[in-house]
Amino acid sequence: MNNNSRFLVPIGTIGKSYKLSGKVHYFPYNKDSLLPEKNMDLWIGNNEVLKVKFNLEYIQFGYKSNKMKIEGIDNKKQANEIKNLIVYISRDQMPDIQQEEYYLIDLVGCNVFDQNDQIIGIVQDVLSLKANDILVLNSNEKELLIPLIDDVVKLIDIKNKKIFI
């Protein structure tokens, strides 16, 4: 795995090819995001495969589907070879946020505590569902799912990597 992998943020997946020119369908994890942008560096891969750096030549966000053209992917065969892989961007390519704001990726690795300050587990992932986001915790070798809603999550301290529920 490349040394930049820990600074890479997964933003979506590549779908099937579109036409013959190497364009592919793109499925962002965050439906409201306008990332990636044209000429942005992308890394494509998954957890088991080395992430390879590409340049984004073209992106079109549409009502029903999104399409992208990646430099070096110039035909349907090449496009099919990257189908179902994950698209990553470097963390420093993400828009700046205010001091009290955070990205969902920032929650991964946070310790989660209950109202008695007892540790429940560590955030392993965040799922974005239609109703709300879900924290996926590793708790004593078990997986716990915690809804990321105000009634449950009382405080998020990104600086100290702590979440209180």
Z-matrix of the N, CA and C atoms (Angstrom, degrees):
N
C 1 1.455
C 2 1.519 1 108.57
N 3 1.290 2 117.11 1 143.90
C 4 1.448 3 122.43 2 -176.76
C 5 1.531 4 110.68 3 -75.47
N 6 1.340 5 116.66 4 151.28
C 7 1.461 6 121.60 5 -175.84
C 8 1.518 7 113.18 6 -62.26
N 9 1.334 8 118.22 7 -24.51
C 10 1.459 9 120.92 8 179.92
C 11 1.514 10 112.81 9 -79.02
N 12 1.337 11 118.52 10 -5.32
C 13 1.460 12 121.22 11 -173.46
C 14 1.519 13 112.85 12 -57.27
N 15 1.322 14 118.08 13 -36.30
C 16 1.467 15 119.00 14 -178.28
C 17 1.520 16 111.91 15 -71.13
N 18 1.333 17 118.11 16 -15.77
C 19 1.449 18 121.95 17 178.14
C 20 1.529 19 111.60 18 -100.56
N 21 1.326 20 116.83 19 3.28
C 22 1.458 21 120.77 20 -179.72
C 23 1.515 22 110.18 21 -92.29
N 24 1.317 23 115.09 22 139.83
C 25 1.463 24 121.86 23 -178.33
C 26 1.525 25 108.37 24 -115.86
N 27 1.337 26 117.68 25 124.07
C 28 1.467 27 119.18 26 176.91
C 29 1.522 28 110.06 27 -71.69
N 30 1.348 29 116.36 28 130.59
C 31 1.469 30 119.29 29 -177.27
C 32 1.525 31 113.23 30 -121.14
N 33 1.336 32 118.07 31 -9.84
C 34 1.457 33 119.42 32 -179.88
C 35 1.511 34 111.78 33 172.96
N 36 1.329 35 115.46 34 -175.10
C 37 1.462 36 120.82 35 179.48
C 38 1.525 37 109.94 36 -128.12
N 39 1.320 38 113.54 37 157.71
C 40 1.452 39 120.91 38 178.58
C 41 1.519 40 109.05 39 -94.58
N 42 1.318 41 115.59 40 133.62
C 43 1.457 42 121.48 41 177.89
C 44 1.516 43 111.23 42 -98.61
N 45 1.299 44 114.77 43 -159.16
C 46 1.467 45 120.15 44 -177.42
C 47 1.526 46 110.99 45 -69.85
N 48 1.315 47 115.05 46 164.99
C 49 1.459 48 120.72 47 179.85
C 50 1.528 49 110.34 48 -67.09
N 51 1.325 50 114.56 49 156.02
C 52 1.453 51 121.69 50 178.82
C 53 1.524 52 106.94 51 -125.64
N 54 1.308 53 116.27 52 115.23
C 55 1.463 54 123.60 53 -176.45
C 56 1.527 55 110.03 54 62.93
N 57 1.316 56 117.67 55 -157.04
C 58 1.463 57 121.35 56 -172.35
C 59 1.529 58 114.22 57 -107.10
N 60 1.315 59 117.63 58 -6.16
C 61 1.468 60 121.13 59 -170.72
C 62 1.524 61 114.97 60 -85.59
N 63 1.316 62 118.62 61 1.86
C 64 1.457 63 121.24 62 -178.23
C 65 1.517 64 113.58 63 97.77
N 66 1.331 65 117.52 64 -1.17
C 67 1.463 66 119.40 65 175.69
C 68 1.522 67 109.29 66 -67.16
N 69 1.333 68 115.26 67 150.86
C 70 1.465 69 120.87 68 179.11
C 71 1.531 70 109.66 69 -133.03
N 72 1.308 71 115.21 70 156.91
C 73 1.461 72 120.94 71 170.80
C 74 1.525 73 107.29 72 -75.81
N 75 1.324 74 115.87 73 147.48
C 76 1.465 75 121.64 74 -178.09
C 77 1.527 76 108.81 75 -129.65
N 78 1.334 77 116.24 76 132.42
C 79 1.462 78 122.56 77 -178.31
C 80 1.533 79 109.33 78 -120.29
N 81 1.350 80 116.98 79 97.75
C 82 1.468 81 119.34 80 -179.28
C 83 1.526 82 111.37 81 -70.90
N 84 1.320 83 116.09 82 146.87
C 85 1.466 84 119.96 83 175.31
C 86 1.523 85 110.73 84 -68.15
N 87 1.325 86 116.84 85 -37.42
C 88 1.457 87 122.02 86 177.72
C 89 1.525 88 107.78 87 -104.04
N 90 1.309 89 116.31 88 108.54
C 91 1.476 90 121.56 89 -175.23
C 92 1.534 91 112.64 90 -62.45
N 93 1.327 92 118.21 91 -21.98
C 94 1.463 93 121.72 92 -178.24
C 95 1.533 94 113.09 93 -90.56
N 96 1.314 95 116.69 94 -9.80
C 97 1.462 96 120.61 95 -176.27
C 98 1.526 97 111.62 96 -74.03
N 99 1.304 98 115.43 97 145.15
C 100 1.458 99 121.32 98 174.79
C 101 1.534 100 110.09 99 -107.41
N 102 1.305 101 116.17 100 24.05
C 103 1.458 102 122.08 101 174.77
C 104 1.511 103 108.85 102 -101.83
N 105 1.291 104 119.08 103 144.37
C 106 1.452 105 127.45 104 4.04
C 107 1.523 106 111.31 105 -83.44
N 108 1.328 107 115.09 106 170.23
C 109 1.460 108 121.70 107 177.80
C 110 1.521 109 109.97 108 -111.31
N 111 1.323 110 115.94 109 158.40
C 112 1.467 111 122.29 110 178.04
C 113 1.534 112 109.80 111 -53.17
N 114 1.330 113 115.73 112 140.15
C 115 1.461 114 125.23 113 179.82
C 116 1.528 115 113.97 114 69.31
N 117 1.313 116 118.00 115 9.07
C 118 1.453 117 121.40 116 177.60
C 119 1.532 118 109.10 117 -79.77
N 120 1.322 119 116.32 118 144.91
C 121 1.458 120 120.58 119 173.26
C 122 1.520 121 109.42 120 -74.81
N 123 1.330 122 115.57 121 134.08
C 124 1.460 123 122.66 122 177.76
C 125 1.519 124 108.74 123 -123.29
N 126 1.311 125 115.53 124 151.89
C 127 1.451 126 120.84 125 169.27
C 128 1.519 127 105.74 126 -117.79
N 129 1.315 128 116.17 127 137.99
C 130 1.457 129 120.71 128 -177.80
C 131 1.515 130 108.09 129 -124.32
N 132 1.317 131 116.44 130 132.83
C 133 1.453 132 121.30 131 179.78
C 134 1.507 133 109.71 132 170.01
N 135 1.316 134 115.43 133 -155.99
C 136 1.462 135 121.85 134 172.06
C 137 1.515 136 107.52 135 -153.24
N 138 1.304 137 117.42 136 -172.37
C 139 1.457 138 120.21 137 -175.12
C 140 1.520 139 113.33 138 -64.84
N 141 1.321 140 118.09 139 -27.25
C 142 1.453 141 121.22 140 -177.56
C 143 1.522 142 113.22 141 -95.72
N 144 1.336 143 117.56 142 -21.02
C 145 1.457 144 122.16 143 -174.70
C 146 1.524 145 109.02 144 -108.62
N 147 1.316 146 116.26 145 138.73
C 148 1.455 147 121.25 146 177.20
C 149 1.522 148 109.99 147 -53.91
N 150 1.309 149 116.06 148 137.10
C 151 1.459 150 120.85 149 179.00
C 152 1.531 151 108.83 150 -82.75
N 153 1.323 152 116.13 151 127.10
C 154 1.460 153 122.12 152 -176.78
C 155 1.525 154 108.81 153 -107.65
N 156 1.333 155 116.55 154 136.15
C 157 1.467 156 122.54 155 -177.35
C 158 1.525 157 110.77 156 -84.66
N 159 1.332 158 115.59 157 134.73
C 160 1.460 159 123.78 158 177.74
C 161 1.525 160 108.50 159 -135.51
N 162 1.322 161 116.12 160 167.78
C 163 1.458 162 121.55 161 172.64
C 164 1.522 163 107.83 162 -110.81
N 165 1.324 164 116.74 163 138.54
C 166 1.455 165 121.89 164 179.07
C 167 1.525 166 109.49 165 -85.41
N 168 1.325 167 116.69 166 113.71
C 169 1.467 168 121.73 167 -179.52
C 170 1.519 169 112.43 168 -80.88
N 171 1.338 170 116.24 169 -33.49
C 172 1.473 171 119.77 170 -169.61
C 173 1.520 172 108.33 171 -157.18
N 174 1.314 173 116.39 172 139.26
C 175 1.474 174 121.05 173 173.69
C 176 1.519 175 107.97 174 -141.95
N 177 1.327 176 115.92 175 136.99
C 178 1.463 177 121.24 176 176.71
C 179 1.515 178 107.43 177 -133.49
N 180 1.340 179 115.21 178 115.99
C 181 1.460 180 120.57 179 175.53
C 182 1.509 181 107.68 180 -91.17
N 183 1.318 182 117.24 181 127.09
C 184 1.452 183 121.41 182 -177.84
C 185 1.513 184 111.98 183 -125.63
N 186 1.310 185 115.39 184 168.36
C 187 1.465 186 121.74 185 -179.58
C 188 1.528 187 110.88 186 -62.14
N 189 1.330 188 116.64 187 -45.71
C 190 1.459 189 120.66 188 -176.90
C 191 1.522 190 113.49 189 -100.15
N 192 1.329 191 117.03 190 -30.91
C 193 1.465 192 118.83 191 -179.83
C 194 1.522 193 110.76 192 -153.33
N 195 1.318 194 114.91 193 158.07
C 196 1.455 195 122.82 194 178.01
C 197 1.521 196 107.74 195 -114.27
N 198 1.321 197 115.08 196 144.74
C 199 1.463 198 119.54 197 179.75
C 200 1.515 199 109.13 198 -130.60
N 201 1.332 200 115.49 199 146.55
C 202 1.451 201 120.33 200 177.48
C 203 1.519 202 110.96 201 -140.74
N 204 1.324 203 114.53 202 154.93
C 205 1.467 204 122.29 203 175.27
C 206 1.520 205 106.83 204 -123.54
N 207 1.317 206 115.59 205 123.44
C 208 1.454 207 122.24 206 -176.88
C 209 1.520 208 108.77 207 -107.29
N 210 1.328 209 115.80 208 133.50
C 211 1.466 210 121.07 209 -179.70
C 212 1.534 211 109.68 210 -56.54
N 213 1.324 212 115.77 211 131.25
C 214 1.458 213 121.20 212 178.73
C 215 1.516 214 114.26 213 92.27
N 216 1.318 215 117.02 214 -10.87
C 217 1.466 216 121.98 215 175.21
C 218 1.529 217 104.98 216 -103.82
N 219 1.327 218 116.56 217 97.47
C 220 1.458 219 120.35 218 -167.32
C 221 1.517 220 115.63 219 -116.43
N 222 1.347 221 117.26 220 3.48
C 223 1.461 222 118.40 221 178.13
C 224 1.527 223 109.43 222 -152.38
N 225 1.307 224 115.00 223 170.91
C 226 1.467 225 121.31 224 -175.57
C 227 1.529 226 111.65 225 -61.79
N 228 1.323 227 117.09 226 -38.13
C 229 1.467 228 120.76 227 -179.58
C 230 1.529 229 110.86 228 -62.23
N 231 1.331 230 116.92 229 -47.23
C 232 1.461 231 120.94 230 178.42
C 233 1.530 232 110.96 231 -64.25
N 234 1.324 233 116.26 232 -39.13
C 235 1.465 234 120.45 233 179.20
C 236 1.527 235 110.80 234 -63.20
N 237 1.321 236 117.36 235 -39.86
C 238 1.462 237 120.63 236 179.04
C 239 1.521 238 112.42 237 -68.09
N 240 1.330 239 117.39 238 -24.67
C 241 1.465 240 120.79 239 178.78
C 242 1.528 241 112.65 240 -70.78
N 243 1.326 242 118.01 241 -21.60
C 244 1.466 243 120.49 242 179.70
C 245 1.533 244 112.34 243 -104.88
N 246 1.319 245 116.74 244 3.58
C 247 1.475 246 121.49 245 179.06
C 248 1.531 247 109.66 246 -57.27
N 249 1.314 248 115.43 247 138.72
C 250 1.463 249 125.18 248 178.09
C 251 1.524 250 114.21 249 72.49
N 252 1.328 251 118.57 250 4.18
C 253 1.457 252 119.54 251 175.72
C 254 1.524 253 109.78 252 -82.05
N 255 1.305 254 115.36 253 163.25
C 256 1.466 255 122.41 254 -177.11
C 257 1.523 256 109.42 255 -93.35
N 258 1.332 257 115.54 256 140.97
C 259 1.460 258 122.54 257 175.32
C 260 1.527 259 107.46 258 -98.79
N 261 1.328 260 115.37 259 128.54
C 262 1.463 261 122.36 260 178.95
C 263 1.524 262 108.87 261 -120.16
N 264 1.329 263 115.73 262 151.84
C 265 1.458 264 120.85 263 168.06
C 266 1.518 265 107.10 264 -127.13
N 267 1.316 266 115.68 265 159.95
C 268 1.451 267 121.04 266 176.08
C 269 1.525 268 109.05 267 -70.10
N 270 1.304 269 116.95 268 142.49
C 271 1.469 270 121.42 269 -179.00
C 272 1.528 271 110.76 270 -56.38
N 273 1.335 272 118.02 271 -35.97
C 274 1.463 273 119.67 272 -177.79
C 275 1.529 274 113.26 273 -73.60
N 276 1.339 275 118.26 274 -5.50
C 277 1.468 276 121.32 275 175.06
C 278 1.528 277 111.51 276 -89.57
N 279 1.323 278 117.44 277 -6.51
C 280 1.462 279 120.69 278 -179.54
C 281 1.530 280 109.37 279 -79.13
N 282 1.330 281 117.20 280 147.61
C 283 1.464 282 120.27 281 -179.92
C 284 1.529 283 111.67 282 -60.02
N 285 1.333 284 116.02 283 147.47
C 286 1.463 285 120.98 284 176.09
C 287 1.522 286 109.59 285 -65.14
N 288 1.321 287 115.43 286 149.44
C 289 1.464 288 120.92 287 178.61
C 290 1.524 289 109.19 288 -126.08
N 291 1.320 290 115.48 289 162.42
C 292 1.459 291 121.59 290 178.90
C 293 1.531 292 110.11 291 -71.39
N 294 1.318 293 115.96 292 163.67
C 295 1.470 294 121.77 293 -175.62
C 296 1.528 295 112.88 294 -58.41
N 297 1.307 296 118.60 295 -38.71
C 298 1.472 297 121.69 296 -177.92
C 299 1.528 298 112.92 297 -85.13
N 300 1.329 299 117.68 298 -4.38
C 301 1.458 300 121.78 299 -178.09
C 302 1.520 301 110.63 300 -93.95
N 303 1.326 302 115.36 301 165.55
C 304 1.460 303 120.84 302 176.82
C 305 1.517 304 108.46 303 -155.17
N 306 1.307 305 114.88 304 160.36
C 307 1.453 306 120.97 305 171.37
C 308 1.520 307 107.75 306 -94.04
N 309 1.331 308 116.49 307 151.49
C 310 1.464 309 119.77 308 178.55
C 311 1.525 310 111.64 309 -56.74
N 312 1.314 311 117.74 310 -33.88
C 313 1.463 312 121.35 311 179.20
C 314 1.532 313 110.61 312 -61.62
N 315 1.346 314 117.43 313 -25.81
C 316 1.465 315 121.36 314 179.21
C 317 1.527 316 112.18 315 -67.88
N 318 1.328 317 117.17 316 -20.11
C 319 1.462 318 120.60 317 -178.78
C 320 1.530 319 112.53 318 -77.85
N 321 1.331 320 116.27 319 -22.32
C 322 1.464 321 120.12 320 179.79
C 323 1.525 322 108.50 321 -65.55
N 324 1.327 323 115.20 322 128.66
C 325 1.462 324 121.23 323 -178.47
C 326 1.518 325 113.37 324 96.81
N 327 1.340 326 118.09 325 -9.41
C 328 1.462 327 120.88 326 178.24
C 329 1.528 328 110.61 327 -72.77
N 330 1.331 329 115.57 328 143.42
C 331 1.455 330 121.00 329 172.24
C 332 1.520 331 108.40 330 -82.53
N 333 1.334 332 116.66 331 138.33
C 334 1.462 333 121.74 332 -179.21
C 335 1.523 334 108.22 333 -110.43
N 336 1.355 335 115.37 334 129.09
C 337 1.461 336 122.10 335 -177.03
C 338 1.518 337 110.25 336 -118.18
N 339 1.339 338 116.28 337 150.41
C 340 1.459 339 120.48 338 175.04
C 341 1.524 340 110.02 339 -89.15
N 342 1.340 341 117.30 340 -175.40
C 343 1.461 342 121.82 341 -176.90
C 344 1.524 343 113.04 342 -66.58
N 345 1.339 344 118.37 343 -14.64
C 346 1.466 345 122.96 344 177.20
C 347 1.521 346 111.88 345 -98.83
N 348 1.328 347 117.37 346 15.34
C 349 1.469 348 123.86 347 -178.93
C 350 1.526 349 113.30 348 61.29
N 351 1.327 350 116.11 349 25.32
C 352 1.466 351 120.97 350 175.40
C 353 1.526 352 107.94 351 -93.34
N 354 1.333 353 116.62 352 134.18
C 355 1.458 354 119.95 353 -179.20
C 356 1.524 355 109.97 354 -71.05
N 357 1.317 356 115.52 355 131.79
C 358 1.464 357 121.96 356 179.56
C 359 1.520 358 110.15 357 -96.50
N 360 1.321 359 115.57 358 -40.37
C 361 1.461 360 119.63 359 -178.26
C 362 1.516 361 111.18 360 174.50
N 363 1.317 362 114.51 361 -172.95
C 364 1.460 363 122.33 362 -179.10
C 365 1.525 364 108.65 363 -119.60
N 366 1.337 365 116.27 364 134.73
C 367 1.463 366 121.17 365 179.98
C 368 1.531 367 108.97 366 -67.33
N 369 1.334 368 116.24 367 121.60
C 370 1.457 369 122.59 368 178.44
C 371 1.526 370 111.96 369 -99.02
N 372 1.344 371 115.82 370 -28.20
C 373 1.458 372 120.51 371 -176.26
C 374 1.522 373 108.21 372 -163.32
N 375 1.319 374 116.14 373 164.97
C 376 1.459 375 122.22 374 173.62
C 377 1.530 376 106.99 375 -129.34
N 378 1.317 377 115.72 376 124.53
C 379 1.457 378 121.28 377 178.63
C 380 1.521 379 108.60 378 -98.26
N 381 1.306 380 116.84 379 132.56
C 382 1.467 381 121.14 380 176.42
C 383 1.517 382 108.37 381 -101.28
N 384 1.320 383 115.51 382 107.66
C 385 1.457 384 121.50 383 179.20
C 386 1.523 385 109.12 384 -109.29
N 387 1.322 386 116.66 385 169.32
C 388 1.473 387 119.93 386 -177.77
C 389 1.523 388 111.94 387 -61.10
N 390 1.316 389 118.47 388 -44.13
C 391 1.462 390 121.74 389 -176.20
C 392 1.524 391 111.73 390 -72.31
N 393 1.320 392 117.60 391 -45.78
C 394 1.463 393 122.89 392 -179.57
C 395 1.529 394 109.66 393 -170.42
N 396 1.309 395 114.72 394 171.20
C 397 1.458 396 120.13 395 176.37
C 398 1.527 397 108.72 396 -82.31
N 399 1.343 398 115.84 397 153.63
C 400 1.457 399 122.68 398 -177.64
C 401 1.526 400 108.88 399 -126.30
N 402 1.335 401 116.81 400 128.85
C 403 1.459 402 121.27 401 172.76
C 404 1.528 403 108.08 402 -83.40
N 405 1.318 404 116.91 403 129.44
C 406 1.457 405 122.24 404 176.17
C 407 1.522 406 106.41 405 -102.26
N 408 1.345 407 116.17 406 114.39
C 409 1.464 408 121.22 407 -176.52
C 410 1.514 409 111.21 408 -106.06
N 411 1.333 410 114.72 409 146.52
C 412 1.457 411 121.43 410 167.36
C 413 1.520 412 105.14 411 -99.33
N 414 1.329 413 116.61 412 115.78
C 415 1.447 414 121.94 413 -177.36
C 416 1.521 415 109.06 414 -130.16
N 417 1.320 416 116.46 415 103.51
C 418 1.471 417 120.93 416 -179.84
C 419 1.515 418 111.98 417 49.56
N 420 1.327 419 115.13 418 52.07
C 421 1.468 420 122.06 419 177.83
C 422 1.524 421 113.53 420 69.20
N 423 1.331 422 118.38 421 6.95
C 424 1.463 423 122.42 422 174.89
C 425 1.522 424 108.42 423 -109.84
N 426 1.323 425 115.11 424 155.57
C 427 1.460 426 120.44 425 176.15
C 428 1.523 427 108.38 426 -102.36
N 429 1.324 428 116.24 427 125.63
C 430 1.458 429 122.19 428 176.20
C 431 1.519 430 109.00 429 -114.54
N 432 1.319 431 116.31 430 143.10
C 433 1.458 432 122.08 431 177.35
C 434 1.525 433 108.47 432 -113.52
N 435 1.320 434 116.00 433 123.09
C 436 1.463 435 122.38 434 -177.41
C 437 1.526 436 108.24 435 -121.33
N 438 1.345 437 117.96 436 122.62
C 439 1.473 438 118.74 437 178.34
C 440 1.527 439 110.68 438 -67.77
N 441 1.293 440 116.84 439 135.59
C 442 1.462 441 122.81 440 179.57
C 443 1.527 442 108.41 441 -89.61
N 444 1.344 443 114.17 442 73.43
C 445 1.466 444 121.92 443 -179.65
C 446 1.525 445 108.62 444 -130.20
N 447 1.322 446 116.27 445 156.52
C 448 1.464 447 121.48 446 -175.99
C 449 1.524 448 113.29 447 -60.36
N 450 1.329 449 118.39 448 -32.92
C 451 1.468 450 120.65 449 -179.98
C 452 1.524 451 111.97 450 -66.85
N 453 1.318 452 117.90 451 -21.57
C 454 1.468 453 121.82 452 -177.30
C 455 1.529 454 111.06 453 -107.74
N 456 1.309 455 117.18 454 -51.06
C 457 1.468 456 121.83 455 -177.19
C 458 1.524 457 108.39 456 -88.84
N 459 1.320 458 116.10 457 116.41
C 460 1.464 459 121.01 458 -175.06
C 461 1.527 460 113.17 459 -94.20
N 462 1.345 461 117.88 460 -32.54
C 463 1.457 462 120.75 461 -178.12
C 464 1.521 463 109.75 462 -153.29
N 465 1.320 464 115.41 463 135.40
C 466 1.463 465 121.63 464 173.72
C 467 1.519 466 107.23 465 -120.79
N 468 1.326 467 115.39 466 117.31
C 469 1.460 468 122.95 467 179.61
C 470 1.525 469 107.64 468 -112.54
N 471 1.341 470 115.64 469 87.91
C 472 1.464 471 121.37 470 -175.96
C 473 1.521 472 110.91 471 -62.68
N 474 1.323 473 116.63 472 -41.50
C 475 1.475 474 121.01 473 -177.24
C 476 1.527 475 111.69 474 -56.58
N 477 1.327 476 116.91 475 -40.59
C 478 1.471 477 121.11 476 -178.65
C 479 1.524 478 113.35 477 -101.10
N 480 1.367 479 115.46 478 6.17
C 481 1.482 480 121.88 479 177.56
C 482 1.540 481 111.26 480 56.72
N 483 1.352 482 115.99 481 46.75
C 484 1.462 483 121.06 482 179.40
C 485 1.521 484 110.20 483 -128.64
N 486 1.336 485 114.88 484 141.68
C 487 1.465 486 122.22 485 175.17
C 488 1.522 487 106.57 486 -129.86
N 489 1.339 488 116.30 487 132.24
C 490 1.460 489 121.35 488 179.05
C 491 1.514 490 109.75 489 -113.28
N 492 1.346 491 115.71 490 130.27
C 493 1.463 492 120.54 491 179.68
C 494 1.505 493 110.31 492 -120.77
